[in-house]
């Protein structure tokens, strides 16, 4: 039995990359929400984003995480389109 030097909570490379993707998505969503002109809408969207990420924090299955990242990116694009239309 080979001993490993890594602590048991160490992420695999795949998990690390997924985590980075999730964090980047979260930051991009919050940055986009900052552009919302209405204060109450901005607060609502910020609370919604935080709650969604907290609710899915415990997800561990690779396919599920990939699907959630894809959905998050689609929602981000939709928000960006809506903001662009509102500005024009």
N, C-alpha and C positions, 0 to 999 in steps of 0.2 A: 504494500500500500504506500503510495507516494504521498509525502506531506506537501501541502501547498503553503506558500507564504502569504497568500491573500486572505484577508479576513472574510468571514462567511457572508457579509453584507455587500461585498464588492460587486459592482455591476459588470456584466459581460460587455464586450464591445458593442454588440447590437443594442443592448439595453441603454448603454451610454449615448449612442447616436440617437435613438428614439427620444430619450430624455431631452437632448439638446434640441431636437425638432419641436418637441412640445413647448419647451421654454421660449424658443424663438417665435412660435405661433402666438403664445400668450403675450409676449412683448409687442408683437406687431398688432394684435387686436387692441391692446390697451393704447398704443400710440395712435391708432386709427380712431378710436373712441374719443380721444382728446380733441379731435377735429370737429366733433358734433357741436353745433352752435348752441343748442338749447340745453341749459343746465340740468333740468329734470330728466331729459332724454339721455344725456351723458351719464348721469348717476345711475339710471335704470340699466343702461347697457353695461356699465362697469360692474354693477352688482350681479347682473346676469352672467357675465363672462367669468367672474370670480367663482360664482356658485357652480357653474358648469365644470370648471377645472377642478374644484374641490370635490364635487360629486364623483368625478371619474378618476380621482387620484389613485385609487387602489387597483385600477385595472392592470392586469399583468399579461394577459394573452396578446401575443404579437399581432394577430390579425385584427383584433378588436381595437388595439391602439392605433394601428395603421388606418383603420376605417374612421376613427374619431379625428385623427389628424387631417384626413381628406375632407371630412365634413366641416371641420373648423376652418380649413383653407377656403372652402366654398362659401361659408358664411362671411368670412373676412372679405372675399372678393365682392360679395353682394353688398356689404356695408360700404366698401369703397365706391362701388358704382352708385349707390344711393347718395353718398356724400358728393360725388362728382355731379350728379344731376341737380342736387340742391344748390350747388354753387353756380351752375350755369343759368 
